[in-house]
Amino acid sequence: MIPVTGLLALAALALAGAAPALAPQAPAPAPAPADSLQLAAAYRATAKYQHTRTATAAGYVPDTYCVPGKPGAGGLGYPHFNHAHDDSRDPSKPTALIYEDDVRGSRRLVALEWTSTGPNRPANLFGAAFNGPIPGKFPGQPAHYTLRVWLWKENPSGRFALYNPDVRCRPGTTRPA
């Protein structure tokens, strides 16, 4: 049986003209109705970003490198950031769109991320708590909170996990040490 949010994803993919790739998902508790509406809004709003060229045209700046994640936890992929959406709680305006390499040499959308730069943990979004505080990763970046949602790729670690064990960076695509 496909979860309700999975059906929403299939519908969004069909509207976007994309072919879905079904994978088993770990059972999760049913989201509250308001959370389901927020997830549906995120699906609808981000379906157009299946191709990276649409994301860059909308102001999302691609990172050149694939983010491998923590050993044993899987990977993240290629984030595309639009910092105009920092501190957004709007399900249709994520700070980052996250892509992975596909078998054809293109990239496909797998996850979304919201970032909060304030000093306090923000309110939940989609019924999930933000992670953090996370120390800044480059000069001038403040400690921040993030919420990552694996909306376009199933994640055996859970929809809101930081990394996905099924995402891997190809050799030579990660940031040099």
Secondary structure, 3 states (H helix, E strand, C coil): CCCHHHHHHHHHHHHHCCCCCCCCCCCCCCCCHHHHHHHHHHHHHHHHHHCHHHHHHCCCEECCCEECCCCCCCECEEEEECHHHCCCCCCCCCCEEEEEECCCCCEEEEEEEEEECCCCCCCCECCECCEEEECCCCCCCCCEEEEEECCCCCCCCCCCCCCECCCCCCCCCECCC
